[in-house]
Structure formats: structure tokens, C-alpha cells
Amino acid sequence: MTDESTPYWVLLSVLFSSVPLTPSLAMTLHQAAYDLFRRDAGSTEVAGDVLQGRVTNLRKHVVLGEITGPAFEADLDTERGKGRVRFLLTRQGLDLMADRPHVGPHSPKPLLN
């Protein structure tokens, strides 16, 4: 199960980044990419206090040594300028996320005793 203490480098692996990748930015990219992966969607907008842009599902799997996973690309406008990040969701991270209960509008409500 993943939580706030799970480091982002367990969840994603950066292939290329033209902007500095902070832990907050990495987690934002991970959340957007994981949502795209789960829904098998093409792209989504991301926005925050210091960034906005679009994350795109490249619909390819990448192998980098022993790290494998689905590939994504983000075009961002950050406080440090425009940039692009190419990354993959790691298999280890996908397994951790699969163990986490999903909360959403159609999620089953918890049972109360």
C-alpha cells in the first residue's frame, strides 16, 4: 500500500526532464499518469500553485534496464519556465497502487458496525 511517505522514485522513473523535478511536481505527474493508466485515457490537464500543463499517455511500455512500465509525457509551464518531462510508471509503483483502496464517486462506501 502506498501513502504519503512513499518516495516518488519508487512510483515513477524519469527518462528526461528539461525542468527541475521537485517531489511535489513528481507526485502531481504520478497522480495524473496513474489516473490515465487506470482509465486507459489519452491525456489530462494538470494544474497547481506553480504549474499547469498536460500529461499524455504515450500508450507504450518502456524497458530501462530492469525498470519497466507504461510511458508518459508532460508539457508543463512552471515557475521556472516551460518544460517537458518524459517518464514511466514503474511496475513496483503500479503494484503498490493496486493494493491501495480507490476512493471516488463510484467507490463502495465503508461498512459501519
HUFEN-V462917 format. One record per residue. N is the residue number from 1. SS is DSSP state (2 for helix, 1 for strand, 0 for the rest). OMEGA is omega in degrees with one decimal (none if undefined). BURIAL is I if it has 16 or more other C-alpha atoms within 10 Angstrom, else O. Layout:
n & ss & omega & burial
N & SS & OMEGA & BURIAL
N & SS & OMEGA & BURIAL
This chain:
n & ss & omega & burial
1 & 0 & 178.8 & O
2 & 0 & 176.2 & I
3 & 0 & -177.0 & O
4 & 0 & -177.8 & O
5 & 0 & 177.9 & O
6 & 0 & -179.1 & O
7 & 0 & -176.0 & O
8 & 2 & -177.6 & I
9 & 2 & 171.7 & O
10 & 2 & -174.1 & O
11 & 2 & -179.6 & I
12 & 1 & 177.2 & I
13 & 1 & -177.1 & I
14 & 1 & 177.4 & I
15 & 1 & -178.8 & O
16 & 1 & 174.0 & O
17 & 1 & 177.5 & O
18 & 0 & 175.0 & O
19 & 0 & 176.7 & I
20 & 0 & -176.3 & O
21 & 0 & 177.0 & O
22 & 0 & 175.9 & O
23 & 2 & 179.3 & O
24 & 2 & 178.6 & O
25 & 2 & 179.3 & I
26 & 2 & 180.0 & I
27 & 2 & 175.7 & I
28 & 2 & 178.0 & I
29 & 2 & 179.4 & I
30 & 2 & -178.7 & I
31 & 2 & 179.7 & O
32 & 2 & -178.6 & I
33 & 2 & 180.0 & I
34 & 2 & 176.6 & I
35 & 2 & 176.9 & O
36 & 2 & -179.7 & I
37 & 2 & -179.1 & I
38 & 2 & -177.9 & O
39 & 2 & -174.3 & O
40 & 0 & -178.3 & O
41 & 0 & -175.0 & O
42 & 0 & -178.7 & O
43 & 1 & 179.1 & I
44 & 1 & 175.8 & O
45 & 1 & 171.5 & O
46 & 1 & 178.8 & I
47 & 1 & 178.6 & O
48 & 0 & -179.4 & O
49 & 0 & -174.0 & O
50 & 0 & 178.3 & O
51 & 1 & 167.8 & I
52 & 1 & -179.6 & I
53 & 1 & -176.0 & I
54 & 1 & 174.2 & I
55 & 1 & -177.5 & I
56 & 1 & 174.8 & I
57 & 1 & -178.7 & I
58 & 1 & 178.0 & I
59 & 1 & 176.0 & O
60 & 1 & 171.8 & O
61 & 1 & -177.2 & O
62 & 1 & 174.7 & I
63 & 1 & 179.2 & O
64 & 1 & -173.9 & O
65 & 0 & 178.8 & O
66 & 0 & -180.0 & O
67 & 1 & 178.3 & O
68 & 1 & 175.2 & I
69 & 1 & 179.0 & I
70 & 1 & -174.4 & I
71 & 1 & -179.9 & I
72 & 1 & 177.4 & I
73 & 1 & 178.4 & I
74 & 1 & 170.8 & I
75 & 1 & -170.5 & I
76 & 1 & 169.5 & I
77 & 1 & -175.5 & I
78 & 1 & 176.9 & I
79 & 0 & 179.1 & O
80 & 0 & 177.5 & O
81 & 1 & -179.7 & O
82 & 1 & 179.4 & O
83 & 1 & 179.6 & O
84 & 1 & 177.2 & I
85 & 1 & 172.9 & I
86 & 1 & -174.8 & I
87 & 1 & 175.3 & I
88 & 1 & 172.3 & I
89 & 1 & -177.1 & I
90 & 0 & 176.4 & I
91 & 2 & 178.2 & I
92 & 2 & 178.4 & O
93 & 2 & 177.6 & I
94 & 2 & 177.7 & I
95 & 2 & 177.2 & O
96 & 2 & -179.1 & I
97 & 2 & 179.9 & I
98 & 2 & 179.3 & O
99 & 0 & -177.3 & O
100 & 0 & 176.2 & O
101 & 0 & -179.4 & O
102 & 0 & 179.6 & O
103 & 0 & 179.7 & O
104 & 0 & -176.4 & O
105 & 0 & -177.7 & O
106 & 0 & 178.9 & O
107 & 0 & 176.7 & O
108 & 0 & 178.8 & O
109 & 0 & 178.9 & O
110 & 0 & 177.7 & O
111 & 0 & 178.5 & O
112 & 0 & 178.5 & O
113 & 0 & none & O
